[in-house]
Amino acid sequence: MNTSWGKDTLIKRTRKEFAKKGKFCQRPSSFFLTFLSIYLMIYGTIKLFFFDLIMTKTKVLVLTSVIAQSKVFIFTSLLAISVVVPSFLHSQYITGPLVNAILLIAVVLLGPFEAVMIGIIPSTVALSSGLLPLPLAPMVPFIMISNAIFVALFYYIGVKRFAIGVIIGGLVKFAFLSSTVTLLMKSLLSEGLVAKLAIMMGYPQFITALLGGLIAFFFLRGIKKI
């Protein structure tokens, strides 16, 4: 009887020991799995965050590069047209509206600075191609300034009020060139040249500005930029 009780006691103790060992062995594995799960969750979150950040920056850089390249292409194209056309067509009523239209299109698509840069070149080409006689070279800087005035007024007034910007810009450009001939060129040029220049820099400047505004308006409306 006592021996049986001793065996039962021993069996119970043995079972308890194995149960403790089992629990002890399970704890490290459970702790390890928990730690691994937390680590993978944190690692995955951080990796996903930085991956999205890198991809976003990459997309921004690519988009910026594409936009920059497209602006370079537009600038080069508009500049080429403004330079080439006056070299072949020597009519003020053809080249004038075209150059003014290019200036307005450049303001909308590129910005005022790029438009002013484009406006500097045609005057030089007009002088070298014969549209503007060589003795009238002193007038070239004032033509450049008048183009800059036209661009600035249109930019600050007429991007959203297109017609008003074109009209005011054309009027101020016409007034500036006309007064320049009247006040400054008389002392530098002969009477014959001043008379010819007064006609070229008079009302035709306003007319060509309006015609250029019409061309630019229909072009920009066609590409849905206004």
C-alpha positions in Angstrom: 0.0 0.0 0.0 2.7 2.4 0.9 4.7 1.4 -2.2 1.7 2.1 -4.4 1.3 5.5 -2.8 5.0 6.2 -3.4 4.8 5.3 -7.0 1.8 7.5 -7.5 3.5 10.4 -5.9 6.6 9.9 -8.1 4.5 9.7 -11.2 2.7 12.9 -10.3 6.0 14.7 -9.5 7.4 13.5 -12.8 4.5 14.8 -14.7 4.7 18.1 -13.0 8.4 18.4 -13.9 7.7 17.6 -17.5 4.9 20.1 -17.6 7.2 22.8 -16.2 9.9 21.9 -18.7 7.3 22.0 -21.5 6.2 25.5 -20.4 9.7 26.6 -20.1 10.5 25.3 -23.5 7.5 27.0 -25.0 8.2 30.4 -23.5 11.4 31.2 -25.6 9.7 30.0 -28.8 6.6 32.1 -28.1 8.7 35.1 -27.2 10.9 34.7 -30.3 7.8 34.5 -32.6 6.3 37.6 -31.0 9.6 39.5 -31.3 9.9 38.4 -35.0 6.4 39.4 -35.8 6.9 42.9 -34.3 10.3 43.3 -36.0 8.8 42.3 -39.4 5.9 44.6 -39.0 8.2 47.6 -38.1 10.6 46.7 -40.8 7.9 46.4 -43.4 6.3 49.6 -42.4 9.6 51.5 -42.6 10.6 49.9 -45.8 7.2 50.7 -47.4 7.3 54.3 -46.2 10.8 54.9 -47.6 9.9 53.1 -50.8 6.9 55.3 -51.3 8.9 58.3 -50.4 11.7 57.4 -52.9 9.1 56.6 -55.6 7.3 59.9 -55.0 10.5 61.8 -55.3 11.4 59.9 -58.4 8.1 60.6 -60.0 8.5 64.3 -59.1 12.0 64.4 -60.6 10.8 62.6 -63.7 7.8 64.9 -64.1 9.9 68.0 -63.5 12.4 66.8 -66.1 9.6 66.2 -68.6 8.1 69.6 -67.9 11.5 71.3 -68.2 12.2 69.5 -71.5 8.8 70.4 -72.9 9.4 74.1 -71.9 12.8 74.0 -73.7 11.2 72.6 -76.8 8.4 75.3 -76.7 10.9 78.1 -76.1 13.2 76.9 -78.9 10.2 76.4 -81.3 8.8 79.9 -80.7 12.2 81.5 -80.9 12.9 79.7 -84.2 9.6 80.9 -85.7 10.2 84.5 -84.5 13.7 84.5 -86.0 13.1 82.6 -89.3 9.8 84.1 -90.5 11.0 87.7 -90.5 14.0 86.6 -92.5 11.8 85.5 -95.4 8.7 87.7 -95.1 9.5 91.4 -95.2 6.0 92.7 -94.6 5.3 94.5 -91.3 1.7 93.3 -91.4 2.8 89.7 -91.6 5.8 89.6 -89.3 4.3 92.1 -86.7 1.2 90.0 -85.9 3.2 86.8 -85.9 5.9 88.1 -83.5 3.2 89.6 -81.2 1.3 86.4 -81.2 4.5 84.5 -80.3 5.1 86.9 -77.4 1.6 86.3 -76.0 1.8 82.5 -76.5 5.1 82.5 -74.7 3.7 84.4 -71.8 0.9 81.9 -71.3 2.9 78.7 -71.9 6.3 79.7 -70.5 6.1 82.9 -68.5 7.0 86.6 -68.9 10.8 86.2 -68.6 11.0 83.7 -71.4 8.6 85.9 -73.5 10.9 88.9 -73.0 13.9 86.9 -74.1 12.1 85.8 -77.2 11.1 89.5 -77.8 14.7 90.6 -77.9 15.7 88.5 -80.9 13.2 89.4 -83.6 14.3 93.1 -83.5 17.8 92.1 -84.3 16.7 89.8 -87.1 14.5 92.6 -88.5 17.5 94.8 -88.7 19.8 92.2 -90.2 17.1 90.9 -92.7 16.3 94.4 -94.1 12.8 94.8 -92.6 14.3 97.6 -90.6 16.8 99.7 -92.5 20.3 99.8 -91.2 20.2 103.6 -90.5 17.4 102.8 -88.1 19.6 100.7 -85.9 19.3 103.2 -83.0 15.6 102.2 -82.8 16.3 98.5 -82.1 16.8 98.9 -78.3 13.5 100.8 -78.0 11.7 98.1 -80.0 13.0 95.5 -77.6 11.8 97.6 -74.6 8.4 98.0 -76.3 8.1 94.2 -76.6 9.0 93.9 -72.9 6.3 96.4 -72.0 3.8 94.6 -74.1 4.7 91.3 -72.4 4.6 92.8 -68.9 1.2 94.5 -69.3 -0.4 91.4 -70.9 1.0 89.2 -68.1 -0.2 91.4 -65.3 -3.6 92.3 -66.9 -4.6 90.0 -69.6 -3.8 86.3 -68.9 -7.3 86.0 -67.4 -8.7 89.1 -69.3 -7.1 88.3 -72.6 -8.7 91.0 -74.8 -8.1 93.8 -72.2 -4.4 92.8 -71.8 -3.8 92.8 -75.5 -5.5 96.2 -76.1 -3.8 97.9 -73.2 -0.5 96.3 -74.0 -0.8 97.3 -77.7 -1.8 100.9 -76.9 1.1 101.4 -74.5 3.5 99.8 -77.0 2.3 102.0 -79.8 2.5 105.1 -77.6 6.0 104.3 -76.4 7.4 103.7 -79.9 5.6 106.7 -81.4 6.8 109.0 -78.7 10.3 107.6 -79.0 10.4 108.5 -82.7 9.0 112.0 -82.0 11.2 112.9 -79.1 14.5 111.0 -79.6 15.0 110.0 -83.3 14.7 113.5 -84.7 18.0 114.4 -83.2 19.7 111.2 -84.5 18.2 110.7 -88.0 17.4 112.6 -91.1 13.9 114.0 -91.7 13.2 111.4 -94.4 14.1 108.5 -92.2 12.2 109.9 -89.3 9.1 110.3 -91.4 9.4 106.7 -92.6 10.1 105.5 -89.1 7.1 107.5 -87.7 4.8 105.5 -90.0 6.3 102.2 -89.1 6.2 102.9 -85.4 2.9 104.6 -85.4 -0.6 103.1 -85.7 0.6 99.9 -87.4 2.1 98.8 -84.1 -1.3 98.9 -82.5 -2.9 97.0 -85.4 -0.3 94.3 -85.5 -0.6 93.9 -81.7 -4.4 93.3 -82.0 -3.9 90.9 -84.9 -1.2 89.1 -82.9 -3.7 88.9 -80.0 -6.3 87.2 -82.3 -3.8 84.7 -83.6 -2.6 83.9 -80.0 -6.2 83.7 -78.7 -7.3 81.1 -81.3 -4.1 79.1 -80.9 -4.3 79.0 -77.1 -8.0 78.3 -77.2 -7.3 75.5 -79.7 -4.8 73.8 -77.3 -7.2 74.6 -74.3 -4.7 76.8 -72.4 -7.2 79.7 -72.0 
